[in-house]
C-alpha cells in the first residue's frame, strides 16, 4: 500500500514488530522491504523529513536509516529522534555504502544501535533484526 507520499507499508499482522526503513534509493527500499516483509511489518520512506513526519504519528520498533541522504541525512534524523521523547528510545541502525574509518567513526559517535554496510545480505540483515528485536 502506498499513501502517495513515498510511504509503503507491507505486512498486516498486528503482532509483528514494525520496522521503518528510510533511504533515498528506491531500489534499496524495495530490496530491504522484500527481505523483511515476511517477518515484520515494514514501512518504507524515501526522505528524512518524511520519516520524522511519520514518526510524529507512529512509533516503529526499529529504524533502518540511510546515513547519506539529501535533505535531512541520517545523522540529522537520528539527532532529531534522540531529542524527542516519542522517538528517543527507538533503536536505529545506520545503512551506508561508505566503509571509510572516518564515516564509521562519525556514525558511531551518534550512538546508533548498529551499523550495516550496503549491499546488505538478506540472512545477515534478518539475523541483526532478530537480535535487536527478539
N, C-alpha and C positions, 0 to 999 in steps of 0.2 A: 504494500500500500504506500502510495506517495501522496503527500499533502500539498504538493505544488511548490514547496519552499526548499526542495532538496533534501527532505527528510523522508526516509523509508523505514518502515517497521516490518520485521519478519518474525514469525513465531507468535502463537496466540495463547499458549498455556500460561495462565496467570501465576503459577507456582515456579516458573522459570526465573532465574536471575536475569536481570536486564543489563545488557552491555551497550553503551553508546560508543560508536566509532566516529571519529572526526578526522577527516582527511580531505584535502582539496583535489585528490586524484580519483576520478570516478571509477577507474579500473581497480584501484586498490580497495575502494569501498565495496565494490561488487565482489571481489575475491574474498575479503575478510568476512563479509556477510555470509557468503556461501560456506566458508569454513565453520562458522559459528551457529548458523541458523537452526540446525537440528538439535542443539544443546542449550541454547539460550534465547531469550527474547532479545532481538537486535534492532537498534535504531542507528541509521547512518545519516550523517550530516556533513555537508561539504565546506563549512567555514566555522571559524572560532566564534564569530559574532552570533551566528545562528545557534551554535551549541550552547552558548550562555543564555540565549533566549529560551531554548528548550529546557535547560536546567532550572530556569526560574519557575517552571511549572511542573516538571517531572524530575524524579531523583533516580538516576540509574544506579546499579550496584557497582559498576566499574566503568571506567572510560579508557578507551584506546585512542590516543591523541597524537596526531602527526605533529612532529616537532617544527618542521619548516613549512609554514603556510603563509600566503599573503593575507593581509588584513587580520590581525589577531593571531599571531603564531602560537604554537603550543605552549611556550613559556608564558606568554601573556594570559592565555586561557587558564593555565594551572595557577598562576598567581591570583587571578580573579576568583577562581574556585576556592583557593585557600583563604581568601578574605571574607567569604560568605559562610554564615552558619549552616545554610542548607546543603552546601556542597563541600565544605572543608574536609570531611572525613571520607569522601568517595575515593577509593584507590584509582590512581591514574598510571597507566603505562604509556610511556612515550614510544612512538613509532618513528623511525627515521632510517634513511639510507646513508646517513653520514656516519662514518666509522672512525673519524679522527679523534685523537685523545682530547683535543680542546672541546669538541662538540659533546663528547661523552661527559667530560668534567662539568661543562656548563649545564647539561641535563641533570646530572646527579646533585648539583648544588641546590636545585629546586625540590629535592627530596620526593621524587615520584615513587610509586610502589614498585616500578620496574622500567626496563628499557628494552625494546625489541627492535632488532635491526632488520630492515627490509632487504631483500624479499623475505617474507615470513613463511616458514614451513608450517603446514597445517597441524601436524602432530605436536610440534613444539609449542605452537600457539594454544592448542587445546590443553596441553599439559600446564602451561603457565596460568591459563584461566581457571582450570580446576584447582590448582594450588592456591590461587588468590581468592577464589570464591567458595571453595569447598565442594 
